[in-house]
Structure formats: C-alpha cells, structure tokens
Amino acid sequence: MDLTPLSQISIASWVLAATATFLLGISKAGLKGMSIFNVTLMALAFGSKASTGLFVPLLIVGDIFAVIYYNRHTQWKYILRFLPWMIFGILIGVLVGKDLPEREFKWGMVTVIFISLGMLYWWDRRKSEHVPTHWLFAGSMGVMAGICTMIGNLAGAFTNIFFLGMRLPKNEFVGTAAWLFFITNTFKLPFHIFVWKTVTAESLLINLRLLPAILVGLFLGVLIVKKINEKNYKRFILIVTAIGAIAILFR
C-alpha cells in the first residue's frame, strides 16, 4: 500500500483524518448515516485506497464500544437474517471490487438507495405497520451493503434502510447495527491485511495517533443520541442517508 510516511504527513492531512475519525466516533455512538463524509475526508487525507485500510481498525474500535454500550438492546433475529447476505457481498467485493466500473457502480448504488428510501417514506406516510418479510429485501440490501463495505466502508445506507424497514426503535437500531458491523468489520480485516495489503504496521501507527479523536466522538455521540426522540431520530437517519447517497456521486 502506498502510504505517506508518518514524518511526511502534513498538518492538513492530520486535521482531515482527525475530523473523519471524530465523525466516525459520533456515528458509531448512534448517529448513523455519516459514513460517506468520514470516508471522503479520510480519502482526501491519505488517498482512496490507503484510507480504506486505515479505517478498518478504527471501525472495529468504534464497534467494540458500541457493542459494550448498546449490547442489551441487540435484536439478534435481524442480524441472523441480514448477516449471511452481507458476508456474501463482502466476498464479492474482495474478488471483483477493484474491477467494477466506478461510475456505473455509483449510479446503481444511489438508485437502489433512493428507491428504498422512497418505499420507507411511503410506508411512513401511510402509517403502515407493514414490515418487509420477503427474502429479496434483506438479500438485496445485504449484498449491496457487503460489496460497499469491502470496497469503500460505505455499507451504512443499506443497513440503515434495512433496520428502518424493520421498524426498530432507536436503541434497538443502534445495538443491532453495532453487533452487525463488529462481526463484518472483523471478517473484513484479514482480507485487508493479506489480500489487499491495506492494513500494515505503518497504518496501525497512524490509527494509534487518531484514537483520541474517535474517543471524543464516541462520548459526544452518546450524549446527542440520548437527547433525540424516536421520531426525530428516524427522520435524521432518512435525511442523512439521502444526503450521503447524493454525496457518493461526487466522491
């Protein structure tokens, strides 16, 4: 992996990376949907390929905190329904991720996100209690989430849509997502180390220097989530997911 040596990293790059890591902490604490902003800032700091590997250990740190803090709210039946599809998507991403045409992939991903968001908005307007039960919903969201998380750590939009579709309350949403991402990010790690070689001793040293930023983000995120009611939390996730989908096109 072509990564700038520690001694040559500019102050601007450190500021961008610390900001990205801080936002990552807030996201892992419960304010889901900001992954596109984290990933973009880190890519600006270190480049797209290098930033993918830099993020994985930090994601796992955030996942460990979220799992410990929100564990009592985890709904395992939804993880078991979604996880196999996401693992399948990760394996697809490992094999063909680098060869996918970027422009077509971005447009396809954004189209799926907006169609799904439209469905969720329509259900909400109808005050429908219907929860998608067909395997195709979990399957399509899971495979896309797996591919996107392997290629660019961008699974958030698809997992948000799935959990919103399941009508999960705020704390159950965060707790269930925490375990899902802890499992999948840990599963991804060996591929980044041994196949793509994007996690190295040098990248881990950078991670250590960014740890304070993620810890501050985690602490602040918990405080913010506590103050948001259920209705506004769901609205926040929908809006940020839509903004993130648009931002993908300009990344």
C-alpha positions, 0 to 999 in steps of 0.5 A: 500500500502506498502510504505517506510516511508518518514524518511526511504527513502534513498538518492538513492531512492530520486535521482531515483524518482527525475530523473523519475519525471524530465523525466516525466516533459520533456515528458509531455512538448512534448517529448513523448515516455519516459514513460517506463524509468520514470516508471522503475526508479520510480519502482526501487525507491519505488517498482512496485506497490507503484510507480504506485500510486505515479505517478498518481498525478504527471501525472495529474500535468504534464497534467494540464500544458500541457493542459494550454500550448498546449490547442489551438492546441487540435484536439478534433475529435481524442480524441472523437474517441480514448477516449471511447476505452481507458476508456474501457481498463482502466476498464479492467485493474482495474478488471483483471490487477493484474491477467494477466500473466506478461510475456505473457502480455509483449510479446503481448504488444511489438508485437502489438507495433512493428507491428504498428510501422512497418505499420507507417514506411511503410506508411512513406516510401511510402509517403502515405497520407493514414490515418487509418479510420477503427474502429479496429485501434483506438479500438485496440490501445485504449484498449491496451493503457487503460489496460497499463495505469491502470496497469503500466502508460505505455499507451504512445506507443499506443497513440503515434502510434495512433496520428502518424497514424493520421498524426498530426503535432507536436503541434497538437500531443502534445495538443491532447495527453495532453487533452487525458491523463488529462481526463484518468489520472483523471478517473484513480485516484479514482480507485487508491485511493479506489480500489487499495489503491495506492494513500494515504496521505503518497504518496501525501507527497512524490509527494509534495517533487518531484514537483520541479523536474517535474517543471524543466522538464516541462520548459526544455521540452518546450524549446527542443520541440520548437527547433525540426522540424516536421520531426525530431520530428516524427522520435524521437517519432518512435525511442523512442517508439521502444526503450521503447517497447524493454525496457518493456521486461526487466522491 
